[in-house]
Amino acid sequence: MHPSSFEYFAPKSMEEAIGLLTKFGEDAKIMAGGQSLIPLLKLRMASFPYVIDISRIEGLDYIEEKGKFLEIGALTTMIEIEDSELIKERYRILREAAVQIADPLVRNRGTIGGNISHGDPSNDMPAVIIALDGKLEITGKQGKKVIDADSFITDSFTTVLQEGEIMSKIMIPVFDGSSGGCYIKQKKNAGDFSVAAIAVHLSIDKEDRVRRAGIGLTSVGPRPLRAEKGERFLEGKRINDSVAREAANIIVSESDPTSDFYGSADYKKKVLNRIAVEAINTSYERAMVR
């Protein structure tokens, strides 16, 4: 099947892209890597009179620590995250999510900004950025603003982006050495979206108690979810299997999966419970390696 006809633009600056978005309003759609948008267009599950390809804008593909944050340009591809020595050494959870996205062909084109901006509750990066207390820089005709990642996606395929706005940067706090996290994704087949997935990131104090917990959930709600009750339960505790299992039960109670091709809602909750225990224990073990 071929997509409906549309007019294609390839701006070379953020200003030009914002101008086009402002001109065409709701009739325009941003494309970064295109790995989510193009299949929707080809299947005619979505159509837009104007497609604005921002992939040629320079200066939006980088990974670097600046002060208190790791900054990642919105056009940074998954393969760049996967191959980054800085990510491998200090932000393992990001790499674990990146390497599990689809296949190398998709990861070579797909961008972190596109993965988040698409608003798909099955996309992997939103939950990871939520677990890491990440922030998102939004650029628009009024300038730049920064928002918390867990407030960006409001419903399935729905974000807070307003007319003429583009995500330009992802900002993740630089945690100290007493921190660790992991991303666990249960799939039916290689390259699939997840049945359920969870991102956990823990920071511990000198007495090995959790002083900060971040938990993001994928594919178990109408949007990527933050398991706030699970986070609060873990804080102040030393982790053992009993604590991890109780926390997993709380996390499952915060999920809201629906039955679909990947499994029934009940099955997804059982999967989430199992991987939550594993993710909590693994993150704690990694945080203990000082």
Helices and strands as residue ranges (DSSP letters): E 7-9, H 14-24, G 25-27, E 28-31, H 37-42, E 50-53, E 63-66, E 69-73, H 78-83, H 85-90, H 92-98, H 104-109, H 112-117, H 125-131, E 135-140, E 143-148, G 149-151, E 153-155, E 158-159, E 166-173, E 179-187, E 194-204, E 210-218, E 225-226, H 228-234, H 241-254, H 265-288
